[in-house]
């Protein structure tokens, strides 16, 4: 049987002495090297050795920029093979990025792609322990700049040359990420020993027949040793207790084995059914017994993409197991700019947070990485559908060598690697590049040069069709399905809505109804405890040096301020600015999601930009770089619940939209009330409703409840089955909010405390900020609006309820923040 030995010990990191030592490099790097962790990267090794400052703090990012421009070498010794095998292979699951691998005096090979695995035959080259093994990395900058010089420049949304090297693009910085260009052995390296033959590739096509019979059609490729070429082999495929076998005669290297499983239980996206997974095993055997084994879990389900033309244009609707879905999604970026630090536990934490927020799809964005198997395993278990981008983002990509063959190999390898996962439902060709060619002025600059279209419309769809025909492919996001249409036409295919954040008020989300909104979002700073940990400016201000360094978007603070100005007075202190920008983020996303969900089935999904951050930064994320949840995260729980109540406008009149994404009908009575700011009820109406499964019901609101006679003092509340929508018709600084009056009670609870707030006046967007009580504290809910006499209970973990006198400063509401008041020194609250 094949033997595998991970090579994780005794690595050292060296600055390449063959080139001029960067002046910023510590003198310690001139010595015998520093201990290295494998898997890992240069930055994390230098950080562990105390040789660079933490690049996530203050403006240290700029102090370590030299690291990405330097060349590095990792050294260890290859252990002696265990013996008894015909073949020994050195296997790298990930090398970042341009590397030469040397064993003793022999160069085993070179690499230039972070997104591929590599295997080198070292049979007979390490018969004794102690043979030196070195992996030398050339700066990704050097490689990218050399390819650019050879092929000619290409347009790029950012100033770095990431489109000339097959490496995680956001290593080179993004409008939410730092420029920290990594190098290193970022995934597992091991010595594999085997005899006769091994499983080189297993490609399971998983389908479901009309009668509920599941089928696994396993395409298997084997690699033989010289001595194994003339030996017969046997393949056994087992799924759910059912097996099928195939013989591989001498000289045969591939076979297809099909297993049928009657009456399978289907895999469903979360909220629509169970996530049934079945063990699938492929065993390779020879005359002397087992040789190799491959094991995964598979799920039986069907996936289709409905793009049919209709009266509104052409659809973009995911259909799973015959059920049409409104997708409730989030965009995913690498969870750390140093992806070797992202382990299985961290993937699970983040994805469980997504599932708890009602998310049912995670889009893996094209400027990052093909994530580790642990990511997709958790998605399989939680029922989180995965939309997988191929790794092209926001730039023109050359289609010539040396890149073209790398792209083809990378695409096929990762399709094969990921296709066993039931959660994977869509392959997407790129992020914004088809749109960029049309609208971003690329054509004159390209002057006929290649820019990636051949990848998205030819190479990649061929790879998917030949390798994974069970899943749909879409050429890009945004993409309207045809060269004849504008790629970001909201009436066709997928759309990205960024004009609103960049130039308009978030109420403009209501101006159109895209068929599918694959990106939209609004910025806010991270949690307060994250800010004060990562930025030491005192006083803190929105535009203090450290805060500005942790704001990577072009004119990001200007857009935040203009977004606030549509609704609030300009905040005079950091504390109010921090609270209001987080409120504005939650309200902006809510405005879009509520509007678009109310237009189902014309609009068939929203994917919020973005779920997560890769470092502490002001960004569009719902969960910040220190893993703390912003108010937006909690708002997603309401917005992405199966059932949603919202007030919308149709033909100039207000309606209550009752959105039912559940599989069961929803019947009840909606209570509609119009209130005065004092809490006095001015009008009431009860409206019975019947919302069928996966449908939307619109209830017209008669004038006596639906018309606000004095909008600066009146508001609307709609309650149905424990869900609530509120409607305020004017800017917050035009509404006559009362002085907030409330009382609080703190009680012990398992792992923390319960805080109950009782309103004695209208309290709009009340927020308990748990990290003001303790940096480790978390709350189970975010913004809540209370009428006089109502109470809300927040469970806080990581805080035992002591020092309750700090509670008032941890509570905030719009009543106070929206009031105009004399300016105080900005940052006073932060001190």
ZATORGU-674988 format. One line per 3 residues: their letters; for each residue y negated, z negated, x of C-alpha. Coordinates in steps of 0.02 Angstrom, whole numbers, always signed. Layout:
BEGIN
A	Y Z X  ...
// end
This chain:
BEGIN
XXX	+0 +0 +0  -177 +33 +57  -261 -112 +150
XXX	-448 -145 +150  -548 -257 +269  -734 -284 +229
XXX	-844 -282 +385  -971 -415 +345  -975 -524 +502
XXX	-1051 -522 +675  -1181 -389 +647  -1342 -390 +747
XXX	-1503 -295 +716  -1601 -212 +857  -1766 -122 +866
XXX	-1727 +48 +943  -1786 +33 +1124  -1784 +221 +1152
XXX	-1951 +238 +1064  -2117 +152 +1091  -2111 -23 +1020
XXX	-2234 -41 +875  -2375 -156 +930  -2347 -266 +777
XXX	-2163 -295 +821  -2126 -475 +875  -2078 -503 +1057
XXX	-1914 -578 +998  -1855 -402 +953  -1858 -354 +1137
XXX	-1710 -471 +1165  -1526 -460 +1121  -1556 -432 +935
XXX	-1560 -543 +783  -1417 -591 +665  -1397 -466 +525
XXX	-1322 -480 +352  -1217 -335 +291  -1241 -276 +157
XXX	-1427 -297 +182  -1581 -212 +254  -1699 -227 +401
XXX	-1836 -315 +304  -1721 -452 +238  -1645 -480 +410
XXX	-1816 -495 +491  -1872 -610 +352  -1718 -721 +374
XXX	-1753 -729 +561  -1933 -782 +530  -2000 -626 +617
XXX	-2103 -558 +473  -2200 -644 +334  -2139 -631 +155
XXX	-2207 -461 +99  -2213 -520 -81  -2349 -647 -43
XXX	-2536 -610 -37  -2568 -450 +63  -2421 -470 +181
XXX	-2354 -303 +124  -2481 -219 +239  -2432 -331 +385
XXX	-2252 -269 +382  -2289 -84 +355  -2235 -50 +536
XXX	-2055 -93 +492  -2033 +66 +391  -2102 +172 +534
XXX	-1983 +102 +665  -1805 +151 +711  -1667 +20 +702
XXX	-1488 -8 +753  -1349 -117 +683  -1210 -167 +803
XXX	-1042 -252 +783  -863 -230 +844  -730 -144 +743
XXX	-578 -255 +716  -410 -188 +769  -310 -108 +629
XXX	-176 -218 +554  -43 -91 +603  +93 -6 +506
XXX	-20 +130 +430  -37 +312 +475  -224 +323 +445
XXX	-378 +212 +469  -545 +256 +388  -716 +178 +411
XXX	-799 +181 +240  -984 +154 +201  -1028 +138 +17
XXX	-1214 +152 +56  -1320 +189 +209  -1510 +186 +193
XXX	-1541 +325 +240  -1545 +432 +399  -1409 +365 +512
XXX	-1297 +404 +658  -1131 +312 +662  -1053 +286 +834
XXX	-887 +206 +879  -880 +171 +1064  -939 +332 +1146
XXX	-893 +440 +997  -1018 +496 +865  -922 +487 +701
XXX	-1058 +573 +601  -1233 +572 +532  -1303 +539 +359
XXX	-1463 +579 +265  -1434 +515 +88  -1450 +336 +25
XXX	-1361 +382 -138  -1193 +435 -65  -1040 +353 +12
XXX	-967 +408 +179  -792 +402 +253  -745 +429 +436
XXX	-570 +446 +508  -554 +322 +651  -366 +333 +671
XXX	-318 +295 +851  -497 +254 +901  -485 +67 +875
XXX	-310 +17 +922  -375 -142 +1001  -510 -262 +943
XXX	-682 -255 +1017  -729 -71 +1007  -919 -65 +984
XXX	-979 +3 +816  -1162 +52 +799  -1262 +122 +654
XXX	-1430 +188 +713  -1564 +221 +581  -1707 +343 +603
XXX	-1863 +302 +503  -1857 +384 +332  -2038 +434 +363
XXX	-1987 +536 +515  -1850 +626 +417  -1960 +660 +266
XXX	-2106 +721 +369  -1992 +837 +471  -1918 +913 +312
XXX	-2092 +934 +240  -2149 +1023 +397  -1998 +1140 +388
XXX	-2006 +1179 +201  -2190 +1164 +166  -2285 +1034 +64
XXX	-2249 +999 -119  -2358 +911 -249  -2326 +727 -274
XXX	-2400 +597 -391  -2410 +473 -245  -2467 +495 -65
XXX	-2298 +464 +18  -2164 +597 +60  -2021 +526 -44
XXX	-1979 +696 -118  -1919 +759 +52  -1781 +631 +80
XXX	-1638 +573 -32  -1690 +392 -37  -1750 +270 -170
XXX	-1919 +346 -208  -2004 +182 -254  -1971 +116 -77
XXX	-2127 +216 -38  -2231 +124 -169  -2268 +157 -352
XXX	-2400 +105 -478  -2304 -58 -497  -2216 -73 -329
XXX	-2255 -108 -147  -2233 +14 -3  -2087 -62 +91
XXX	-1986 +80 +166  -1815 +8 +198  -1670 +47 +315
XXX	-1499 -31 +330  -1317 -42 +276  -1361 -79 +96
XXX	-1188 -73 +17  -1015 -126 +73  -937 -62 +234
XXX	-750 -83 +262  -600 -25 +361  -468 +56 +250
XXX	-291 +85 +312  -164 +192 +220  -9 +298 +239
XXX	+58 +458 +161  -81 +480 +32  -225 +393 -55
XXX	-322 +416 -218  -475 +515 -165  -547 +539 -340
XXX	-507 +483 -516  -607 +561 -656  -559 +495 -829
XXX	-617 +595 -979  -611 +472 -1125  -614 +543 -1301
XXX	-568 +494 -1480  -478 +611 -1599  -513 +626 -1785
XXX	-365 +515 -1827  -424 +372 -1718  -312 +415 -1572
XXX	-391 +380 -1405  -359 +496 -1259  -384 +470 -1074
XXX	-369 +632 -979  -366 +578 -797  -409 +710 -668
XXX	-340 +645 -504  -365 +709 -326  -266 +639 -180
XXX	-290 +649 +6  -134 +660 +113  -101 +617 +294
XXX	-28 +751 +406  +140 +669 +386  +122 +654 +199
XXX	+90 +837 +160  +272 +879 +129  +316 +724 +31
XXX	+328 +718 -160  +211 +596 -246  +206 +518 -418
XXX	+54 +474 -524  +62 +345 -664  -83 +320 -783
XXX	-79 +165 -895  -198 +125 -1037  -174 -14 -1164
XXX	+13 -24 -1132  +38 +164 -1143  +86 +262 -989
XXX	+106 +441 -933  +168 +510 -769  +151 +667 -665
XXX	+241 +727 -510  +144 +798 -364  +260 +914 -267
XXX	+236 +928 -79  +72 +1013 -36  -5 +977 -207
XXX	-166 +875 -203  -219 +862 -385  -152 +834 -560
XXX	-210 +798 -736  -122 +658 -830  -158 +622 -1014
XXX	-122 +460 -1105  -138 +441 -1294  -174 +272 -1374
XXX	-155 +272 -1565  -272 +175 -1678  -394 +123 -1543
XXX	-532 +2 -1580  -697 +86 -1543  -832 +34 -1421
XXX	-999 +15 -1511  -1177 -14 -1454  -1232 -194 -1481
XXX	-1278 -231 -1661  -1163 -96 -1729  -990 -164 -1692
XXX	-880 -234 -1556  -872 -185 -1373  -686 -153 -1359
XXX	-633 -112 -1181  -461 -63 -1119  -387 -80 -946
XXX	-354 +89 -867  -250 +99 -708  -196 +245 -601
XXX	-58 +214 -475  -4 +331 -336  +171 +309 -268
XXX	+286 +393 -144  +470 +378 -108  +445 +209 -26
XXX	+343 +133 -167  +160 +111 -216  +28 +187 -103
XXX	-139 +162 -192  -210 +98 -355  -371 +129 -455
XXX	-423 +13 -597  -568 +18 -719  -606 -28 -899
XXX	-638 +111 -1023  -702 +113 -1201  -664 +238 -1336
XXX	-814 +310 -1426  -897 +476 -1461  -1074 +520 -1408
XXX	-1175 +666 -1472  -1358 +715 -1458  -1431 +790 -1617
XXX	-1571 +911 -1572  -1570 +1011 -1733  -1729 +1095 -1795
XXX	-1809 +1025 -1952  -1976 +1026 -2044  -2054 +915 -1909
XXX	-1995 +1013 -1757  -1831 +972 -1671  -1741 +806 -1667
XXX	-1684 +695 -1524  -1561 +575 -1604  -1415 +487 -1521
XXX	-1257 +486 -1628  -1122 +363 -1576  -955 +364 -1668
XXX	-1036 +473 -1800  -1177 +349 -1833  -1357 +404 -1806
XXX	-1455 +272 -1710  -1635 +219 -1692  -1633 +174 -1508
XXX	-1714 +9 -1461  -1731 +32 -1275  -1813 -25 -1114
XXX	-1842 +66 -951  -1759 -10 -797  -1824 -3 -620
XXX	-1734 -78 -468  -1741 -266 -495  -1791 -295 -314
XXX	-1878 -177 -194  -1737 -232 -77  -1589 -181 -187
XXX	-1459 -257 -71  -1520 -427 -136  -1470 -385 -315
XXX	-1301 -462 -348  -1187 -467 -499  -1260 -631 -562
XXX	-1437 -562 -559  -1384 -404 -651  -1303 -512 -783
XXX	-1456 -624 -804  -1571 -479 -828  -1460 -379 -944
XXX	-1419 -532 -1049  -1606 -557 -1068  -1618 -377 -1128
XXX	-1478 -399 -1254  -1554 -563 -1316  -1716 -470 -1350
XXX	-1627 -346 -1466  -1619 -205 -1340  -1476 -83 -1363
XXX	-1514 +47 -1228  -1570 +34 -1047  -1639 +188 -963
XXX	-1607 +189 -775  -1765 +273 -712  -1760 +417 -590
XXX	-1864 +343 -449  -1740 +206 -411  -1553 +203 -376
XXX	-1387 +233 -459  -1353 +50 -489  -1203 -49 -430
XXX	-1044 -50 -536  -1086 -229 -588  -1237 -164 -684
XXX	-1134 -43 -788  -993 -169 -811  -1113 -290 -894
XXX	-1185 -151 -1002  -1008 -108 -1057  -977 -290 -1106
XXX	-1144 -317 -1194  -1150 -152 -1287  -1305 -93 -1196
XXX	-1306 +96 -1195  -1359 +172 -1029  -1470 +324 -1013
XXX	-1449 +377 -831  -1581 +479 -744  -1535 +585 -596
XXX	-1647 +527 -454  -1801 +637 -464  -1970 +567 -515
XXX	-2153 +619 -522  -2148 +753 -386  -2099 +931 -344
XXX	-1931 +931 -253  -1881 +1072 -134  -1723 +1164 -181
XXX	-1684 +1228 -6  -1575 +1153 +129  -1556 +1023 +194
XXX	-1590 +946 +23  -1495 +1061 -96  -1320 +1022 -34
XXX	-1363 +837 -29  -1421 +842 -210  -1263 +932 -266
XXX	-1148 +811 -175  -1246 +658 -232  -1246 +713 -414
XXX	-1060 +748 -421  -1013 +589 -329  -1113 +479 -445
XXX	-1058 +565 -604  -878 +534 -551  -917 +353 -503
XXX	-1004 +309 -666  -912 +411 -797  -778 +278 -835
XXX	-913 +167 -912  -917 +171 -1102  -1099 +115 -1101
XXX	-1158 +274 -1016  -1216 +390 -1156  -1337 +516 -1078
XXX	-1371 +605 -914  -1554 +650 -890  -1613 +774 -759
XXX	-1776 +697 -700  -1928 +591 -739  -2089 +686 -780
XXX	-2064 +833 -662  -2053 +969 -794  -2209 +894 -872
XXX	-2292 +882 -701  -2267 +1066 -665  -2351 +1112 -830
XXX	-2496 +989 -836  -2531 +915 -665  -2594 +1069 -574
XXX	-2438 +1098 -471  -2423 +1287 -490  -2572 +1339 -380
XXX	-2522 +1217 -245  -2340 +1275 -248  -2388 +1459 -239
XXX	-2213 +1511 -290  -2118 +1380 -189  -1968 +1292 -267
XXX	-2005 +1129 -356  -1843 +1068 -436  -1827 +1171 -595
XXX	-1666 +1246 -529  -1593 +1072 -513  -1639 +1019 -690
XXX	-1596 +1179 -783  -1451 +1244 -679  -1368 +1137 -545
XXX	-1365 +968 -635  -1309 +1032 -805  -1169 +1127 -717
XXX	-1115 +970 -625  -1110 +871 -788  -1021 +1009 -885
XXX	-888 +1029 -751  -867 +845 -708  -907 +743 -864
XXX	-900 +854 -1019  -887 +704 -1136  -1073 +662 -1124
XXX	-1234 +754 -1165  -1358 +810 -1032  -1546 +826 -1057
XXX	-1652 +917 -930  -1790 +789 -912  -1900 +658 -987
XXX	-2012 +713 -1062  -1934 +879 -1112  -1945 +977 -1273
XXX	-1784 +1073 -1252  -1857 +1243 -1209  -1968 +1328 -1080
XXX	-2064 +1401 -1227  -2125 +1231 -1283  -2240 +1109 -1196
XXX	-2125 +983 -1109  -2217 +835 -1186  -2234 +904 -1363
XXX	-2209 +752 -1476  -2130 +863 -1609  -1982 +909 -1499
XXX	-1861 +810 -1391  -1924 +664 -1288  -2106 +615 -1263
XXX	-2200 +501 -1144  -2354 +419 -1219  -2473 +375 -1077
XXX	-2640 +440 -1140  -2656 +282 -1244  -2642 +160 -1098
XXX	-2744 +271 -983  -2889 +316 -1096  -2878 +249 -1274
XXX	-2857 +93 -1378  -2679 +50 -1422  -2715 +84 -1606
XXX	-2703 +268 -1556  -2514 +250 -1551  -2524 +273 -1739
XXX	-2599 +447 -1720  -2434 +540 -1700  -2248 +525 -1733
XXX	-2146 +583 -1583  -1964 +624 -1611  -1915 +501 -1473
XXX	-2032 +397 -1365  -1947 +382 -1196  -2094 +296 -1108
XXX	-2246 +200 -1165  -2317 +32 -1118  -2462 -82 -1080
XXX	-2499 -190 -929  -2518 -377 -911  -2515 -498 -764
XXX	-2357 -597 -727  -2333 -776 -782  -2460 -900 -714
XXX	-2332 -988 -603  -2284 -820 -529  -2466 -780 -493
XXX	-2503 -943 -405  -2342 -933 -302  -2376 -757 -240
XXX	-2567 -756 -227  -2659 -896 -138  -2836 -837 -178
XXX	-2946 -982 -230  -3033 -964 -344  -2917 -844 -432
XXX	-3007 -702 -518  -2942 -540 -592  -3019 -447 -445
XXX	-2993 -571 -303  -2914 -489 -150  -2737 -547 -179
XXX	-2741 -507 -365  -2804 -332 -330  -2668 -307 -200
XXX	-2540 -354 -332  -2613 -224 -450  -2545 -54 -396
XXX	-2599 +55 -542  -2747 +170 -519  -2895 +82 -600
XXX	-2769 -41 -672  -2891 -184 -694  -3019 -66 -768
XXX	-2893 -10 -898  -2847 -191 -935  -3031 -234 -960
XXX	-3067 -82 -1069  -2911 -120 -1171  -2973 -297 -1200
XXX	-3148 -239 -1243  -3083 -147 -1398  -3034 -316 -1471
XXX	-3107 -465 -1378  -3265 -520 -1290  -3254 -502 -1102
XXX	-3166 -660 -1041  -3274 -772 -934  -3135 -864 -843
XXX	-2969 -820 -764  -2867 -927 -883  -2933 -837 -1037
XXX	-2917 -667 -953  -2736 -705 -910  -2694 -760 -1087
XXX	-2784 -618 -1175  -2712 -481 -1066  -2538 -545 -1105
XXX	-2580 -551 -1291  -2649 -374 -1282  -2490 -312 -1198
XXX	-2381 -384 -1335  -2494 -318 -1473  -2503 -144 -1396
XXX	-2315 -125 -1385  -2296 -198 -1560  -2419 -71 -1629
XXX	-2317 +73 -1561  -2144 +9 -1604  -2190 -44 -1780
XXX	-2271 +123 -1817  -2130 +227 -1745  -1990 +123 -1822
XXX	-2073 +142 -1991  -2053 +331 -1971  -1864 +331 -1947
XXX	-1771 +451 -1953  -1910 +568 -1897  -1934 +457 -1744
XXX	-1765 +406 -1675  -1806 +287 -1535  -1925 +196 -1421
XXX	-1896 +149 -1239  -2028 +25 -1183  -2095 +41 -1007
XXX	-2031 -74 -933  -1906 -217 -940  -1918 -286 -763
XXX	-2016 -293 -600  -1961 -276 -419  -2090 -401 -350
XXX	-2232 -511 -418  -2361 -390 -486  -2474 -349 -633
XXX	-2372 -219 -724  -2299 -156 -886  -2145 -268 -870
XXX	-2084 -390 -1002  -1999 -497 -869  -2097 -524 -710
XXX	-2044 -516 -528  -2000 -702 -524  -1887 -677 -676
XXX	-2010 -762 -795  -2030 -693 -971  -2200 -634 -1028
XXX	-2253 -648 -1211  -2203 -464 -1229  -2022 -512 -1199
XXX	-2021 -629 -1348  -2114 -501 -1454  -1974 -378 -1420
XXX	-1854 -497 -1508  -1953 -469 -1669  -1986 -285 -1642
XXX	-1806 -242 -1598  -1717 -351 -1726  -1606 -258 -1849
XXX	-1734 -294 -1985  -1921 -284 -1966  -2068 -309 -2083
XXX	-2232 -224 -2041  -2393 -171 -2127  -2433 +13 -2103
XXX	-2553 +141 -2172  -2500 +294 -2270  -2627 +416 -2342
XXX	-2768 +291 -2322  -2677 +149 -2412  -2586 -2 -2345
XXX	-2398 -14 -2368  -2269 -142 -2320  -2131 -57 -2220
XXX	-1962 -142 -2225  -1856 -71 -2086  -1668 -98 -2097
XXX	-1567 -40 -1946  -1417 -145 -1998  -1256 -69 -2065
XXX	-1274 -167 -2227  -1403 -142 -2367  -1550 -260 -2373
XXX	-1607 -318 -2543  -1737 -448 -2584  -1914 -484 -2635
XXX	-2066 -466 -2523  -2202 -595 -2548  -2373 -519 -2514
XXX	-2524 -635 -2501  -2706 -612 -2459  -2789 -761 -2376
XXX	-2961 -821 -2333  -2989 -880 -2154  -2990 -1058 -2219
XXX	-2811 -1037 -2276  -2854 -1019 -2459  -2739 -897 -2550
XXX	-2843 -762 -2636  -2704 -656 -2712  -2515 -649 -2720
XXX	-2387 -520 -2771  -2197 -515 -2767  -2118 -345 -2737
XXX	-1930 -320 -2755  -1853 -200 -2630  -1689 -115 -2590
XXX	-1668 -45 -2415  -1505 +46 -2384  -1411 +37 -2220
XXX	-1513 +111 -2077  -1659 +156 -2187  -1843 +116 -2213
XXX	-1925 +66 -2377  -2113 +79 -2402  -2192 -36 -2531
XXX	-2363 +15 -2593  -2485 -132 -2591  -2599 -133 -2744
XXX	-2784 -162 -2713  -2784 -342 -2770  -2678 -389 -2620
XXX	-2696 -236 -2508  -2885 -220 -2503  -2979 -345 -2395
XXX	-3145 -373 -2483  -3218 -464 -2333  -3115 -406 -2184
XXX	-3207 -520 -2063  -3140 -669 -2161  -2981 -608 -2246
XXX	-2808 -560 -2188  -2642 -509 -2262  -2470 -590 -2246
XXX	-2305 -510 -2298  -2147 -618 -2298  -1972 -555 -2332
XXX	-1808 -642 -2300  -1881 -756 -2166  -1975 -614 -2079
XXX	-2163 -599 -2076  -2299 -471 -2044  -2485 -509 -2034
XXX	-2628 -387 -2049  -2804 -414 -1984  -2923 -269 -2011
XXX	-3063 -301 -1886  -3085 -337 -1701  -3045 -514 -1651
XXX	-3224 -548 -1596  -3282 -493 -1769  -3163 -606 -1863
XXX	-3225 -778 -1913  -3085 -881 -1837  -3096 -1066 -1872
XXX	-3098 -1193 -1733  -2911 -1219 -1700  -2841 -1381 -1767
XXX	-2662 -1433 -1733  -2549 -1580 -1696  -2400 -1583 -1581
XXX	-2237 -1679 -1568  -2120 -1682 -1418  -1937 -1729 -1436
XXX	-1796 -1729 -1308  -1669 -1588 -1317  -1520 -1534 -1215
XXX	-1584 -1468 -1050  -1766 -1494 -1097  -1876 -1536 -1245
XXX	-1929 -1473 -1415  -2113 -1451 -1449  -2166 -1441 -1631
XXX	-2341 -1380 -1668  -2412 -1407 -1842  -2564 -1304 -1891
XXX	-2709 -1385 -1982  -2806 -1222 -1977  -2760 -1040 -1957
XXX	-2688 -1019 -1781  -2672 -839 -1725  -2558 -792 -1581
XXX	-2522 -970 -1532  -2432 -973 -1365  -2347 -1114 -1273
XXX	-2350 -1067 -1088  -2203 -1165 -1019  -2238 -1134 -835
XXX	-2399 -1235 -856  -2286 -1385 -890  -2165 -1351 -747
XXX	-2139 -1195 -640  -1955 -1191 -690  -1985 -1212 -876
XXX	-1938 -1077 -1001  -1979 -1063 -1186  -1871 -985 -1321
XXX	-2016 -903 -1414  -2184 -826 -1381  -2333 -783 -1490
XXX	-2333 -853 -1666  -2467 -852 -1803  -2469 -1005 -1915
XXX	-2555 -1038 -2081  -2628 -1210 -2116  -2486 -1332 -2148
XXX	-2353 -1227 -2062  -2257 -1283 -1909  -2168 -1197 -1767
XXX	-2043 -1274 -1646  -2024 -1210 -1469  -1875 -1263 -1365
XXX	-1922 -1282 -1183  -1789 -1291 -1048  -1825 -1349 -871
XXX	-1952 -1478 -931  -1901 -1649 -992  -2053 -1683 -1099
XXX	-2134 -1802 -975  -2320 -1792 -938  -2347 -1731 -1115
XXX	-2533 -1750 -1087  -2522 -1579 -1002  -2466 -1500 -1165
XXX	-2640 -1458 -1233  -2682 -1356 -1078  -2516 -1262 -1098
XXX	-2562 -1208 -1275  -2676 -1062 -1310  -2726 -963 -1464
XXX	-2841 -819 -1505  -2955 -932 -1609  -3030 -1002 -1450
XXX	-3008 -853 -1335  -3093 -731 -1455  -3247 -839 -1478
XXX	-3401 -791 -1378  -3455 -934 -1265  -3564 -961 -1112
XXX	-3495 -891 -951  -3413 -1014 -832  -3365 -981 -655
XXX	-3219 -861 -654  -3065 -949 -591  -3122 -1123 -639
XXX	-2963 -1148 -740  -2856 -1088 -596  -2925 -1223 -482
// end
